Amino acid sequence: MKTILATVALGAAFVAAPVLAQAPAPAGGGGMMQRDQSRQEAQQRADTMFQMIDGNHDGTVTRAEADQAVAQFQANRGDNGGRSGGRLQRMIDDAFASSQSLTLQQFEAQSLARFDAADTNHDGVVTAAERQQARAQQAAPAAQTPPAKPQ
């Protein structure tokens, strides 16, 4: 489930960054990731993100292509492994935990599985409250993991 959540988040981050850079901030604050999102929109974002990180456009994203996309994102934002860059790298690590490459269908399936997990009332829409709850659940296991003992 972490892999799926990470892939969706990564996709949203890649898609959101250029859009947010061009769009004016809403009057009430927040941004694109604060509004409700339908399952179809999540699928479209995953598809768009996949196209953005598939550097050679062969229909498969490799770990190397994803790492290159993260590096480019960091360079464009002037973020050298900071909060955004570190989060993206963790998402890449989770997405490629069991494979060195993903097809569009696999990428999309991971993204939609994360969406479905976040859609707690199963109405086909993830609200800001549901998104926040999913983030809290994802962070909870990480906070409970004891630090590794030095050898």
URZIBEL-V774266 format. One record per residue. N is the residue number from 1. SS is DSSP state (H for helix, E for strand, C for the rest). D_FIRST is the distance of its C-alpha to the first C-alpha in Angstrom with 2 decimals. Layout:
n->(N | N)
ss->(SS | SS)
d_first->(D_FIRST | D_FIRST)
This chain:
n->(1 | 2 | 3 | 4 | 5 | 6 | 7 | 8 | 9 | 10 | 11 | 12 | 13 | 14 | 15 | 16 | 17 | 18 | 19 | 20 | 21 | 22 | 23 | 24 | 25 | 26 | 27 | 28 | 29 | 30 | 31 | 32 | 33 | 34 | 35 | 36 | 37 | 38 | 39 | 40 | 41 | 42 | 43 | 44 | 45 | 46 | 47 | 48 | 49 | 50 | 51 | 52 | 53 | 54 | 55 | 56 | 57 | 58 | 59 | 60 | 61 | 62 | 63 | 64 | 65 | 66 | 67 | 68 | 69 | 70 | 71 | 72 | 73 | 74 | 75 | 76 | 77 | 78 | 79 | 80 | 81 | 82 | 83 | 84 | 85 | 86 | 87 | 88 | 89 | 90 | 91 | 92 | 93 | 94 | 95 | 96 | 97 | 98 | 99 | 100 | 101 | 102 | 103 | 104 | 105 | 106 | 107 | 108 | 109 | 110 | 111 | 112 | 113 | 114 | 115 | 116 | 117 | 118 | 119 | 120 | 121 | 122 | 123 | 124 | 125 | 126 | 127 | 128 | 129 | 130 | 131 | 132 | 133 | 134 | 135 | 136 | 137 | 138 | 139 | 140 | 141 | 142 | 143 | 144 | 145 | 146 | 147 | 148 | 149 | 150 | 151)
ss->(C | H | H | H | H | H | H | H | H | H | H | H | H | H | H | H | H | H | H | H | H | H | C | C | C | C | C | C | C | C | C | H | H | H | C | C | E | E | H | H | H | H | H | H | H | H | H | H | H | H | H | H | H | C | C | C | C | C | C | E | E | E | H | H | H | H | H | H | H | H | H | H | H | H | H | H | H | C | C | C | C | C | H | H | H | H | H | H | H | H | H | H | H | H | H | C | C | C | C | C | E | E | E | H | H | H | H | H | H | H | H | H | H | H | H | H | H | H | C | C | C | C | C | C | E | E | C | H | H | H | H | H | H | H | H | H | H | H | H | H | H | H | H | H | C | C | C | C | C | C | C)
d_first->(0.00 | 3.80 | 5.32 | 5.14 | 6.21 | 8.46 | 9.92 | 10.81 | 12.26 | 14.07 | 15.43 | 16.59 | 18.19 | 20.04 | 21.22 | 22.08 | 24.04 | 26.95 | 27.13 | 27.20 | 29.76 | 32.04 | 31.59 | 33.53 | 31.75 | 31.78 | 34.48 | 32.23 | 29.92 | 26.21 | 25.28 | 23.34 | 19.95 | 21.69 | 22.65 | 21.06 | 19.17 | 19.28 | 16.90 | 19.68 | 19.86 | 16.17 | 16.91 | 20.12 | 18.65 | 16.23 | 19.35 | 21.49 | 19.32 | 19.12 | 22.91 | 23.39 | 21.72 | 23.09 | 26.23 | 28.28 | 27.16 | 26.78 | 23.71 | 21.44 | 19.85 | 20.31 | 19.06 | 22.64 | 22.68 | 19.56 | 21.17 | 24.39 | 22.93 | 21.59 | 25.06 | 26.78 | 24.81 | 25.78 | 29.34 | 29.71 | 28.63 | 30.57 | 27.45 | 27.73 | 24.42 | 24.71 | 22.13 | 21.04 | 21.41 | 19.56 | 16.53 | 16.69 | 17.11 | 14.05 | 12.05 | 14.01 | 13.45 | 9.65 | 10.21 | 12.92 | 11.82 | 12.63 | 15.12 | 17.94 | 17.98 | 16.22 | 18.18 | 18.16 | 16.74 | 13.75 | 13.28 | 13.80 | 11.47 | 8.45 | 10.09 | 10.86 | 7.61 | 6.72 | 10.32 | 10.32 | 7.94 | 10.38 | 13.31 | 14.08 | 17.48 | 16.52 | 19.47 | 18.07 | 18.43 | 16.32 | 18.92 | 19.32 | 19.01 | 15.67 | 14.44 | 15.97 | 14.46 | 10.84 | 12.10 | 13.77 | 10.94 | 9.02 | 12.50 | 13.48 | 12.01 | 13.42 | 16.66 | 16.99 | 16.79 | 20.50 | 21.97 | 22.86 | 26.48 | 28.81 | 30.50)
